[in-house]
Amino acid sequence: MPLPFLKSPFQTALPFRSISLTLYAKQQIGLGVRPHNFLTTVAYTKFVRILIIEDDPDIADGVATALRREGHYPEVADTGPEGERMAASQSYGLILLDLMLPGRSGQDVCRSLRRMDIRTPIIMMTARDAVPDRVEGLDAGADDYIVKPFAVEELLARIRAVGRRESTRKKDVLVVGEITVDTQSKTVTKSGVPIHLTAREFELIATMARNPGRVYSREFILESVWNTDDALPNTVNFHMSSLRKKVDPDSRYIRTVHGMGYVMESPEE
């Protein structure tokens, strides 16, 4: 029997049609022999824990099997409240979220997680394909939206695409201890509290946060941040002093290395 959420029978996608499902499952999760075409369709995507919040057991089982086949580690919740609890209390690389769930809708779950500042990427799965439904789901905080019935290949492609976007986003975020510098949004926070900086101050801290522990000379900072011959060495001193007053008044992160320049590093390191 084809699974109801697929455009074609899922069984045709299994690479080991002549072996038992038990052996197949063992192979996929690393308990048996490595399958011959393992990873051929994922282009070496990073394997992650994926939370499936879906109340239809056939769909949940089918998606979970497909994910295991690609090397991921799926877990399933079959109600809105259970899915929200799991997402809030554990770490996942991705959430697949059904829209119509017992106890709480997928949209409400998504909004609640975003209010809790849980940034895990979310792909919504639903049979409702009207434009207002898709817009509402994305506005609730979802990263993508896939309409049932869907092909496993499309779902896996969307997972890979979300993973690439998340990887790119993380490269834009620099973290040194309690200090987070987002080079995309041009924001800085310390222990989650926003810190308002001037454009020069932001460029200063972003430059140092890219390589914690590296000593930056005043000459290097002038060339890379100001990029002009008109600025004087004491210009760096002035802006660095202002930056430290705002971000690091206790001098725990940014230090002066006498005769050499400045260094930024986590005090825990």
MIDOSE-1310 file (N, C-alpha, C; in nm, 2 decimals, decimal comma, always signed):
residues 269
mplp	+0,08/-0,12/+0,00/+0,00/+0,00/+0,00/+0,09/+0,13/+0,00; +0,07/+0,22/-0,10/+0,14/+0,34/-0,09/+0,10/+0,42/+0,03; +0,20/+0,49/+0,09/+0,16/+0,58/+0,20/+0,09/+0,70/+0,15; -0,01/+0,74/+0,23/-0,11/+0,84/+0,18/-0,05/+0,98/+0,15
flks	+0,07/+1,01/+0,21/+0,12/+1,15/+0,19/+0,21/+1,16/+0,08; +0,24/+1,04/+0,01/+0,34/+1,05/-0,10/+0,27/+1,05/-0,24; +0,34/+1,11/-0,33/+0,29/+1,11/-0,47/+0,31/+0,98/-0,54; +0,41/+0,90/-0,49/+0,44/+0,77/-0,54/+0,47/+0,68/-0,43
pfqt	+0,46/+0,54/-0,44/+0,48/+0,45/-0,33/+0,61/+0,47/-0,27; +0,62/+0,48/-0,14/+0,75/+0,50/-0,07/+0,83/+0,38/-0,09; +0,77/+0,26/-0,10/+0,85/+0,13/-0,11/+0,94/+0,14/-0,23; +0,91/+0,21/-0,34/+0,99/+0,21/-0,46/+1,12/+0,29/-0,43
alpf	+1,12/+0,37/-0,32/+1,24/+0,44/-0,30/+1,34/+0,37/-0,21; +1,30/+0,25/-0,16/+1,39/+0,17/-0,07/+1,50/+0,11/-0,16; +1,62/+0,12/-0,11/+1,73/+0,07/-0,20/+1,75/-0,08/-0,18; +1,69/-0,15/-0,08/+1,71/-0,29/-0,05/+1,57/-0,36/-0,06
rsis	+1,52/-0,38/-0,18/+1,38/-0,43/-0,19/+1,38/-0,58/-0,15; +1,49/-0,65/-0,16/+1,48/-0,79/-0,14/+1,52/-0,84/+0,00; +1,55/-0,74/+0,09/+1,58/-0,78/+0,23/+1,47/-0,74/+0,32; +1,48/-0,79/+0,44/+1,37/-0,76/+0,54/+1,38/-0,62/+0,59
ltly	+1,27/-0,56/+0,63/+1,27/-0,43/+0,68/+1,36/-0,42/+0,81; +1,37/-0,52/+0,89/+1,45/-0,52/+1,01/+1,60/-0,50/+0,97; +1,65/-0,58/+0,87/+1,78/-0,56/+0,83/+1,80/-0,42/+0,77; +1,70/-0,38/+0,69/+1,71/-0,25/+0,63/+1,72/-0,14/+0,73
akqq	+1,64/-0,14/+0,84/+1,64/-0,04/+0,94/+1,78/-0,04/+1,01; +1,83/-0,16/+1,04/+1,96/-0,17/+1,10/+2,07/-0,11/+1,02; +2,06/-0,13/+0,89/+2,16/-0,07/+0,80/+2,15/+0,08/+0,80; +2,03/+0,13/+0,80/+2,02/+0,27/+0,79/+2,06/+0,35/+0,92
iglg	+2,05/+0,29/+1,04/+2,09/+0,36/+1,16/+2,22/+0,31/+1,21; +2,30/+0,24/+1,13/+2,43/+0,21/+1,16/+2,45/+0,08/+1,25; +2,35/+0,00/+1,26/+2,36/-0,12/+1,34/+2,40/-0,24/+1,26; +2,40/-0,23/+1,13/+2,43/-0,34/+1,04/+2,53/-0,30/+0,94
vrph	+2,52/-0,37/+0,82/+2,62/-0,34/+0,71/+2,58/-0,21/+0,65; +2,69/-0,13/+0,61/+2,66/+0,00/+0,55/+2,60/-0,02/+0,41; +2,49/+0,04/+0,38/+2,42/+0,02/+0,25/+2,50/+0,08/+0,14; +2,49/+0,02/+0,02/+2,58/+0,06/-0,09/+2,56/+0,20/-0,14
nflt	+2,44/+0,25/-0,13/+2,41/+0,38/-0,18/+2,38/+0,48/-0,07; +2,43/+0,46/+0,05/+2,41/+0,54/+0,16/+2,47/+0,68/+0,13; +2,39/+0,79/+0,15/+2,43/+0,93/+0,13/+2,43/+0,97/-0,01; +2,39/+0,89/-0,11/+2,40/+0,93/-0,25/+2,31/+1,05/-0,28
tvay	+2,20/+1,07/-0,21/+2,11/+1,18/-0,24/+2,12/+1,30/-0,15; +2,21/+1,30/-0,05/+2,21/+1,41/+0,04/+2,33/+1,50/+0,02; +2,42/+1,46/-0,06/+2,54/+1,54/-0,09/+2,61/+1,57/+0,04; +2,62/+1,47/+0,12/+2,70/+1,48/+0,25/+2,64/+1,59/+0,34
tkfv	+2,51/+1,60/+0,35/+2,45/+1,70/+0,44/+2,48/+1,66/+0,58; +2,49/+1,76/+0,67/+2,52/+1,73/+0,81/+2,40/+1,65/+0,87; +2,43/+1,55/+0,94/+2,32/+1,47/+1,00/+2,27/+1,54/+1,13; +2,14/+1,54/+1,15/+2,09/+1,61/+1,26/+1,97/+1,54/+1,33
rili	+1,94/+1,57/+1,45/+1,82/+1,52/+1,52/+1,71/+1,61/+1,46; +1,60/+1,54/+1,42/+1,49/+1,61/+1,36/+1,36/+1,57/+1,44; +1,29/+1,67/+1,48/+1,16/+1,64/+1,55/+1,05/+1,65/+1,45; +0,97/+1,54/+1,44/+0,85/+1,53/+1,36/+0,73/+1,55/+1,45
iedd	+0,66/+1,66/+1,43/+0,53/+1,68/+1,51/+0,42/+1,65/+1,41; +0,36/+1,53/+1,42/+0,26/+1,49/+1,32/+0,17/+1,38/+1,39; +0,04/+1,40/+1,38/-0,06/+1,31/+1,45/-0,10/+1,19/+1,36; -0,07/+1,19/+1,23/-0,10/+1,08/+1,15/+0,02/+0,98/+1,16
pdia	-0,01/+0,86/+1,22/+0,11/+0,77/+1,23/+0,17/+0,72/+1,10; +0,09/+0,70/+1,00/+0,14/+0,66/+0,87/+0,24/+0,76/+0,81; +0,20/+0,89/+0,82/+0,29/+1,00/+0,77/+0,41/+1,01/+0,86; +0,39/+1,01/+0,99/+0,51/+1,02/+1,08/+0,61/+0,91/+1,06
dgva	+0,56/+0,78/+1,05/+0,65/+0,67/+1,03/+0,72/+0,67/+0,90; +0,64/+0,71/+0,79/+0,70/+0,72/+0,66/+0,81/+0,82/+0,65; +0,79/+0,94/+0,71/+0,89/+1,05/+0,71/+1,01/+1,01/+0,79; +0,98/+0,95/+0,91/+1,09/+0,90/+1,00/+1,18/+0,80/+0,93
talr	+1,12/+0,71/+0,86/+1,20/+0,60/+0,78/+1,28/+0,67/+0,68; +1,22/+0,76/+0,60/+1,30/+0,83/+0,50/+1,42/+0,91/+0,56; +1,40/+0,97/+0,67/+1,51/+1,05/+0,73/+1,62/+0,96/+0,78; +1,58/+0,84/+0,84/+1,68/+0,75/+0,89/+1,76/+0,70/+0,77
regh	+1,69/+0,67/+0,66/+1,76/+0,63/+0,54/+1,87/+0,72/+0,49; +1,85/+0,85/+0,52/+1,95/+0,96/+0,49/+2,05/+0,98/+0,60; +2,04/+0,91/+0,71/+2,14/+0,92/+0,82/+2,10/+1,02/+0,93; +1,97/+1,07/+0,92/+1,93/+1,16/+1,03/+1,87/+1,08/+1,15
ypev	+1,84/+1,16/+1,25/+1,79/+1,09/+1,37/+1,66/+1,15/+1,41; +1,55/+1,09/+1,36/+1,41/+1,15/+1,38/+1,35/+1,11/+1,52; +1,28/+1,20/+1,57/+1,19/+1,17/+1,69/+1,05/+1,22/+1,66; +0,95/+1,16/+1,72/+0,81/+1,19/+1,68/+0,73/+1,23/+1,80
adtg	+0,65/+1,33/+1,78/+0,55/+1,38/+1,88/+0,42/+1,38/+1,80; +0,31/+1,33/+1,87/+0,18/+1,32/+1,79/+0,08/+1,42/+1,84; +0,11/+1,52/+1,93/+0,02/+1,62/+1,96/+0,10/+1,76/+1,97; +0,02/+1,87/+1,96/+0,08/+2,00/+1,96/+0,16/+2,02/+2,09
pege	+0,09/+2,00/+2,21/+0,16/+2,03/+2,34/+0,28/+1,94/+2,36; +0,27/+1,81/+2,32/+0,39/+1,72/+2,33/+0,51/+1,77/+2,25; +0,48/+1,81/+2,12/+0,58/+1,86/+2,03/+0,64/+1,98/+2,08; +0,56/+2,08/+2,13/+0,61/+2,20/+2,19/+0,71/+2,17/+2,31
rmaa	+0,66/+2,08/+2,39/+0,74/+2,05/+2,51/+0,88/+1,99/+2,47; +0,88/+1,90/+2,37/+1,00/+1,84/+2,33/+1,09/+1,94/+2,26; +1,04/+2,03/+2,18/+1,11/+2,13/+2,11/+1,18/+2,23/+2,20; +1,10/+2,26/+2,31/+1,15/+2,36/+2,41/+1,25/+2,30/+2,51
sqsy	+1,25/+2,17/+2,53/+1,34/+2,11/+2,63/+1,46/+2,04/+2,58; +1,46/+2,01/+2,44/+1,57/+1,94/+2,38/+1,62/+2,01/+2,26; +1,74/+1,97/+2,22/+1,81/+2,04/+2,11/+1,79/+1,96/+1,98; +1,73/+2,02/+1,88/+1,71/+1,96/+1,75/+1,77/+2,05/+1,64
glil	+1,81/+1,99/+1,53/+1,86/+2,06/+1,42/+1,75/+2,11/+1,32; +1,63/+2,05/+1,33/+1,52/+2,08/+1,24/+1,39/+2,03/+1,30; +1,28/+2,10/+1,28/+1,14/+2,06/+1,32/+1,05/+2,05/+1,20; +0,99/+1,93/+1,18/+0,89/+1,92/+1,08/+0,75/+1,92/+1,15
ldlm	+0,67/+2,02/+1,12/+0,56/+2,06/+1,20/+0,43/+2,05/+1,12; +0,34/+1,96/+1,16/+0,21/+1,96/+1,09/+0,12/+2,07/+1,14; +0,03/+2,12/+1,05/-0,05/+2,24/+1,08/-0,16/+2,20/+1,17; -0,23/+2,09/+1,14/-0,35/+2,05/+1,21/-0,31/+1,94/+1,31
lpgr	-0,31/+1,98/+1,44/-0,26/+1,89/+1,55/-0,36/+1,88/+1,66; -0,37/+1,77/+1,73/-0,46/+1,77/+1,85/-0,39/+1,85/+1,96; -0,48/+1,92/+2,04/-0,43/+2,00/+2,15/-0,39/+2,14/+2,12; -0,32/+2,16/+2,01/-0,27/+2,29/+1,98/-0,23/+2,29/+1,83
sgqd	-0,26/+2,39/+1,76/-0,23/+2,39/+1,62/-0,08/+2,41/+1,59; -0,04/+2,37/+1,47/+0,10/+2,39/+1,44/+0,14/+2,54/+1,44; +0,05/+2,62/+1,39/+0,09/+2,77/+1,39/+0,11/+2,82/+1,53; +0,02/+2,78/+1,63/+0,04/+2,82/+1,77/+0,17/+2,77/+1,83
vcrs	+0,20/+2,64/+1,80/+0,32/+2,58/+1,84/+0,44/+2,66/+1,79; +0,44/+2,69/+1,66/+0,55/+2,77/+1,60/+0,56/+2,91/+1,66; +0,45/+2,98/+1,68/+0,46/+3,11/+1,74/+0,51/+3,10/+1,89; +0,47/+3,00/+1,96/+0,51/+2,98/+2,10/+0,67/+2,96/+2,10
lrrm	+0,72/+2,87/+2,02/+0,86/+2,85/+2,01/+0,94/+2,97/+1,98; +0,89/+3,05/+1,89/+0,96/+3,17/+1,85/+0,96/+3,27/+1,96; +0,85/+3,28/+2,04/+0,84/+3,37/+2,15/+0,94/+3,33/+2,26; +0,97/+3,20/+2,27/+1,07/+3,15/+2,36/+1,21/+3,16/+2,31
dirt	+1,22/+3,23/+2,19/+1,35/+3,25/+2,13/+1,42/+3,12/+2,09; +1,34/+3,02/+2,05/+1,39/+2,89/+2,00/+1,40/+2,91/+1,85; +1,52/+2,92/+1,80/+1,55/+2,95/+1,66/+1,56/+2,83/+1,57; +1,53/+2,71/+1,62/+1,54/+2,59/+1,53/+1,46/+2,60/+1,41
piim	+1,52/+2,57/+1,29/+1,45/+2,58/+1,16/+1,32/+2,50/+1,17; +1,21/+2,55/+1,11/+1,08/+2,48/+1,11/+1,03/+2,47/+0,97; +1,00/+2,35/+0,92/+0,93/+2,33/+0,80/+0,79/+2,28/+0,83; +0,68/+2,35/+0,79/+0,55/+2,31/+0,81/+0,50/+2,21/+0,70
mtar	+0,43/+2,11/+0,75/+0,37/+2,01/+0,65/+0,22/+2,02/+0,67; +0,15/+2,04/+0,56/+0,00/+2,05/+0,57/-0,07/+2,02/+0,43; -0,19/+1,98/+0,44/-0,27/+1,96/+0,32/-0,34/+2,09/+0,27; -0,33/+2,19/+0,36/-0,39/+2,32/+0,32/-0,29/+2,40/+0,24
davp	-0,33/+2,42/+0,11/-0,24/+2,48/+0,02/-0,28/+2,62/-0,03; -0,38/+2,68/+0,03/-0,42/+2,81/-0,01/-0,31/+2,91/+0,03; -0,30/+3,01/-0,05/-0,19/+3,11/-0,03/-0,20/+3,18/+0,11; -0,32/+3,21/+0,16/-0,33/+3,27/+0,30/-0,28/+3,17/+0,41
drve	-0,30/+3,04/+0,39/-0,26/+2,94/+0,48/-0,10/+2,94/+0,48; -0,04/+2,94/+0,37/+0,10/+2,94/+0,36/+0,16/+3,07/+0,42; +0,10/+3,18/+0,39/+0,15/+3,31/+0,44/+0,14/+3,31/+0,59; +0,03/+3,26/+0,65/+0,01/+3,26/+0,79/+0,11/+3,17/+0,86
glda	+0,14/+3,06/+0,80/+0,24/+2,97/+0,85/+0,38/+3,03/+0,85; +0,42/+3,10/+0,75/+0,55/+3,16/+0,74/+0,55/+3,28/+0,83; +0,45/+3,35/+0,84/+0,44/+3,47/+0,94/+0,45/+3,42/+1,08; +0,41/+3,30/+1,11/+0,41/+3,25/+1,25/+0,56/+3,21/+1,29
gadd	+0,65/+3,21/+1,19/+0,79/+3,18/+1,22/+0,85/+3,06/+1,15; +0,77/+3,00/+1,06/+0,82/+2,88/+0,99/+0,92/+2,93/+0,88; +1,02/+2,84/+0,86/+1,12/+2,87/+0,76/+1,09/+2,82/+0,62; +1,00/+2,72/+0,61/+0,95/+2,67/+0,48/+0,82/+2,60/+0,50
yivk	+0,76/+2,56/+0,39/+0,62/+2,51/+0,39/+0,61/+2,41/+0,28; +0,57/+2,29/+0,31/+0,55/+2,18/+0,21/+0,41/+2,13/+0,22; +0,34/+2,11/+0,10/+0,20/+2,08/+0,09/+0,19/+1,92/+0,07; +0,10/+1,86/+0,15/+0,07/+1,72/+0,13/-0,03/+1,71/+0,01
pfav	-0,02/+1,60/-0,07/+0,08/+1,50/-0,07/+0,21/+1,55/-0,13; +0,33/+1,50/-0,08/+0,45/+1,54/-0,13/+0,54/+1,42/-0,15; +0,64/+1,43/-0,24/+0,74/+1,33/-0,26/+0,85/+1,34/-0,16; +0,90/+1,22/-0,12/+1,01/+1,22/-0,02/+1,12/+1,30/-0,07
eell	+1,15/+1,29/-0,20/+1,27/+1,36/-0,26/+1,25/+1,52/-0,24; +1,13/+1,57/-0,25/+1,11/+1,71/-0,23/+1,13/+1,75/-0,09; +1,08/+1,67/+0,00/+1,10/+1,70/+0,15/+1,25/+1,70/+0,18; +1,32/+1,60/+0,13/+1,47/+1,59/+0,16/+1,54/+1,71/+0,10
arir	+1,50/+1,75/-0,02/+1,56/+1,87/-0,09/+1,53/+2,00/+0,00; +1,41/+2,01/+0,05/+1,38/+2,13/+0,13/+1,46/+2,13/+0,26; +1,48/+2,01/+0,32/+1,56/+2,00/+0,44/+1,70/+2,04/+0,41; +1,76/+1,99/+0,30/+1,89/+2,03/+0,26/+1,90/+2,19/+0,24
avgr	+1,80/+2,24/+0,18/+1,80/+2,39/+0,15/+1,80/+2,47/+0,28; +1,71/+2,42/+0,37/+1,70/+2,49/+0,50/+1,84/+2,48/+0,58; +1,90/+2,36/+0,57/+2,03/+2,34/+0,63/+2,14/+2,43/+0,58; +2,13/+2,45/+0,44/+2,23/+2,54/+0,38/+2,21/+2,69/+0,43
rest	+2,08/+2,73/+0,44/+2,06/+2,86/+0,48/+2,10/+2,88/+0,63; +2,07/+2,78/+0,71/+2,11/+2,79/+0,85/+2,26/+2,79/+0,87; +2,33/+2,71/+0,79/+2,48/+2,71/+0,79/+2,53/+2,85/+0,76; +2,47/+2,91/+0,65/+2,52/+3,05/+0,61/+2,49/+3,15/+0,72
rkkd	+2,37/+3,14/+0,78/+2,33/+3,23/+0,89/+2,43/+3,22/+1,01; +2,47/+3,10/+1,04/+2,56/+3,08/+1,16/+2,69/+3,14/+1,13; +2,74/+3,14/+1,00/+2,86/+3,20/+0,97/+2,86/+3,35/+0,99; +2,74/+3,41/+0,99/+2,72/+3,55/+1,01/+2,72/+3,59/+1,16
vlvv	+2,71/+3,49/+1,24/+2,70/+3,51/+1,39/+2,83/+3,47/+1,46; +2,89/+3,57/+1,52/+3,02/+3,55/+1,59/+3,00/+3,55/+1,74; +3,04/+3,44/+1,81/+3,02/+3,43/+1,95/+3,15/+3,42/+2,03; +3,17/+3,51/+2,12/+3,28/+3,51/+2,21/+3,23/+3,51/+2,35
geit	+3,22/+3,40/+2,42/+3,17/+3,40/+2,55/+3,02/+3,44/+2,56; +2,99/+3,54/+2,63/+2,86/+3,59/+2,64/+2,82/+3,70/+2,54; +2,92/+3,73/+2,46/+2,90/+3,84/+2,35/+2,87/+3,77/+2,22; +2,76/+3,82/+2,16/+2,73/+3,77/+2,02/+2,72/+3,89/+1,93
vdtq	+2,79/+3,87/+1,81/+2,80/+3,97/+1,71/+2,74/+3,92/+1,58; +2,63/+3,98/+1,54/+2,56/+3,93/+1,42/+2,60/+4,03/+1,31; +2,69/+3,98/+1,21/+2,74/+4,07/+1,11/+2,63/+4,09/+1,00; +2,53/+4,01/+1,00/+2,42/+4,04/+0,90/+2,33/+4,15/+0,94
sktv	+2,28/+4,14/+1,07/+2,19/+4,24/+1,12/+2,26/+4,36/+1,18; +2,39/+4,35/+1,19/+2,47/+4,46/+1,25/+2,43/+4,48/+1,40; +2,41/+4,37/+1,47/+2,37/+4,39/+1,61/+2,47/+4,32/+1,70; +2,48/+4,36/+1,83/+2,56/+4,30/+1,93/+2,48/+4,28/+2,06
tksg	+2,49/+4,17/+2,12/+2,42/+4,14/+2,24/+2,52/+4,08/+2,34; +2,50/+4,10/+2,47/+2,58/+4,04/+2,58/+2,48/+3,98/+2,67; +2,49/+3,85/+2,69/+2,40/+3,77/+2,77/+2,26/+3,80/+2,72; +2,24/+3,81/+2,59/+2,10/+3,83/+2,54/+2,05/+3,98/+2,54
vpih	+2,13/+4,07/+2,60/+2,09/+4,21/+2,61/+2,15/+4,29/+2,50; +2,07/+4,36/+2,42/+2,13/+4,44/+2,31/+2,22/+4,55/+2,35; +2,32/+4,57/+2,28/+2,42/+4,68/+2,31/+2,42/+4,77/+2,19; +2,40/+4,90/+2,20/+2,39/+4,99/+2,09/+2,53/+5,05/+2,07
ltar	+2,58/+5,03/+1,95/+2,71/+5,07/+1,91/+2,71/+5,16/+1,79; +2,81/+5,25/+1,77/+2,82/+5,32/+1,65/+2,87/+5,23/+1,54; +2,87/+5,28/+1,42/+2,92/+5,20/+1,31/+3,07/+5,16/+1,32; +3,15/+5,25/+1,37/+3,29/+5,22/+1,38/+3,31/+5,12/+1,50
efel	+3,24/+5,14/+1,61/+3,25/+5,05/+1,72/+3,21/+4,91/+1,68; +3,10/+4,90/+1,59/+3,06/+4,77/+1,55/+3,17/+4,70/+1,46; +3,23/+4,77/+1,37/+3,33/+4,72/+1,29/+3,45/+4,67/+1,37; +3,48/+4,75/+1,48/+3,59/+4,71/+1,56/+3,57/+4,58/+1,63
iatm	+3,45/+4,56/+1,69/+3,43/+4,44/+1,77/+3,41/+4,32/+1,67; +3,35/+4,35/+1,55/+3,33/+4,24/+1,45/+3,47/+4,19/+1,41; +3,56/+4,28/+1,38/+3,70/+4,24/+1,34/+3,76/+4,15/+1,44; +3,76/+4,19/+1,57/+3,83/+4,11/+1,67/+3,75/+3,98/+1,70
arnp	+3,62/+3,98/+1,69/+3,54/+3,86/+1,72/+3,56/+3,75/+1,62; +3,60/+3,79/+1,50/+3,62/+3,69/+1,39/+3,74/+3,59/+1,43; +3,84/+3,65/+1,51/+3,95/+3,56/+1,54/+3,99/+3,59/+1,69; +3,91/+3,53/+1,78/+3,93/+3,55/+1,93/+4,07/+3,50/+1,96
grvy	+4,14/+3,57/+2,04/+4,28/+3,54/+2,08/+4,39/+3,60/+2,00; +4,35/+3,65/+1,88/+4,45/+3,72/+1,80/+4,47/+3,86/+1,84; +4,60/+3,90/+1,84/+4,63/+4,04/+1,88/+4,63/+4,12/+1,75; +4,55/+4,23/+1,76/+4,54/+4,33/+1,64/+4,62/+4,45/+1,67
sref	+4,71/+4,49/+1,59/+4,78/+4,61/+1,60/+4,70/+4,73/+1,57; +4,73/+4,85/+1,62/+4,66/+4,97/+1,58/+4,67/+5,00/+1,43; +4,79/+4,97/+1,38/+4,80/+4,99/+1,23/+4,71/+4,90/+1,15; +4,70/+4,77/+1,19/+4,61/+4,68/+1,12/+4,46/+4,73/+1,13
iles	+4,42/+4,77/+1,25/+4,28/+4,82/+1,27/+4,26/+4,94/+1,19; +4,35/+5,04/+1,19/+4,33/+5,16/+1,10/+4,31/+5,12/+0,96; +4,39/+5,02/+0,91/+4,39/+4,99/+0,77/+4,26/+4,91/+0,74; +4,22/+4,82/+0,82/+4,10/+4,73/+0,79/+3,97/+4,80/+0,83
vwnt	+3,96/+4,88/+0,94/+3,84/+4,94/+0,98/+3,82/+5,08/+0,92; +3,92/+5,16/+0,92/+3,90/+5,29/+0,87/+3,94/+5,30/+0,72; +4,04/+5,22/+0,68/+4,07/+5,21/+0,54/+4,10/+5,35/+0,48; +4,17/+5,43/+0,56/+4,21/+5,56/+0,51/+4,34/+5,61/+0,58
ddal	+4,42/+5,69/+0,51/+4,54/+5,74/+0,56/+4,52/+5,87/+0,65; +4,40/+5,92/+0,66/+4,37/+6,04/+0,73/+4,35/+6,02/+0,88; +4,31/+5,89/+0,92/+4,29/+5,87/+1,06/+4,42/+5,86/+1,14; +4,42/+5,90/+1,26/+4,54/+5,90/+1,34/+4,54/+5,78/+1,44
pntv	+4,66/+5,74/+1,49/+4,66/+5,62/+1,58/+4,57/+5,64/+1,70; +4,56/+5,77/+1,75/+4,48/+5,79/+1,87/+4,33/+5,78/+1,84; +4,30/+5,78/+1,71/+4,16/+5,75/+1,67/+4,12/+5,61/+1,72; +4,20/+5,51/+1,70/+4,18/+5,38/+1,74/+4,16/+5,37/+1,89
nfhm	+4,25/+5,44/+1,97/+4,24/+5,44/+2,11/+4,11/+5,50/+2,16; +4,06/+5,61/+2,10/+3,94/+5,67/+2,14/+3,82/+5,57/+2,12; +3,81/+5,52/+2,00/+3,69/+5,43/+1,97/+3,70/+5,30/+2,05; +3,82/+5,25/+2,07/+3,83/+5,13/+2,15/+3,79/+5,15/+2,29
sslr	+3,83/+5,27/+2,35/+3,79/+5,30/+2,48/+3,64/+5,31/+2,49; +3,57/+5,37/+2,40/+3,43/+5,39/+2,39/+3,36/+5,25/+2,38; +3,42/+5,16/+2,30/+3,36/+5,03/+2,28/+3,37/+4,95/+2,41; +3,48/+4,96/+2,48/+3,50/+4,88/+2,60/+3,41/+4,92/+2,71
kkvd	+3,38/+5,05/+2,72/+3,29/+5,10/+2,82/+3,15/+5,05/+2,80; +3,11/+5,03/+2,67/+2,97/+4,98/+2,64/+2,96/+4,83/+2,65; +3,07/+4,76/+2,60/+3,06/+4,61/+2,59/+3,13/+4,54/+2,70; +3,24/+4,60/+2,75/+3,33/+4,52/+2,84/+3,39/+4,61/+2,95
pdsr	+3,30/+4,67/+3,03/+3,35/+4,77/+3,13/+3,45/+4,70/+3,24; +3,44/+4,57/+3,25/+3,52/+4,50/+3,35/+3,65/+4,45/+3,29; +3,67/+4,48/+3,16/+3,79/+4,43/+3,08/+3,81/+4,28/+3,09; +3,70/+4,21/+3,08/+3,71/+4,06/+3,08/+3,73/+4,00/+2,94
yirt	+3,69/+4,08/+2,84/+3,69/+4,02/+2,70/+3,80/+4,10/+2,62; +3,81/+4,22/+2,63/+3,90/+4,30/+2,54/+4,01/+4,35/+2,63; +4,14/+4,32/+2,59/+4,25/+4,36/+2,67/+4,35/+4,43/+2,58; +4,43/+4,52/+2,64/+4,54/+4,59/+2,57/+4,66/+4,50/+2,59
vhgm	+4,73/+4,47/+2,48/+4,86/+4,40/+2,49/+4,96/+4,51/+2,46; +5,03/+4,55/+2,57/+5,12/+4,67/+2,56/+5,23/+4,65/+2,46; +5,24/+4,75/+2,37/+5,34/+4,75/+2,27/+5,30/+4,67/+2,14; +5,18/+4,61/+2,15/+5,13/+4,53/+2,04/+5,00/+4,56/+1,98
gyvm	+4,90/+4,59/+2,07/+4,77/+4,62/+2,02/+4,66/+4,57/+2,12; +4,55/+4,51/+2,06/+4,43/+4,47/+2,13/+4,40/+4,33/+2,10; +4,34/+4,26/+2,20/+4,30/+4,12/+2,18/+4,16/+4,10/+2,24; +4,08/+4,02/+2,18/+3,95/+3,99/+2,23/+3,94/+3,84/+2,25
espe	+3,90/+3,79/+2,37/+3,89/+3,65/+2,39/+3,80/+3,62/+2,51; +3,74/+3,50/+2,51/+3,65/+3,47/+2,62/+3,73/+3,45/+2,75; +3,68/+3,50/+2,86/+3,76/+3,48/+2,99/+3,76/+3,33/+3,03; +3,67/+3,25/+2,98/+3,66/+3,11/+3,01/+3,77/+3,03/+2,94
e	+3,83/+3,08/+2,84/+3,93/+3,01/+2,76/+4,07/+3,03/+2,81
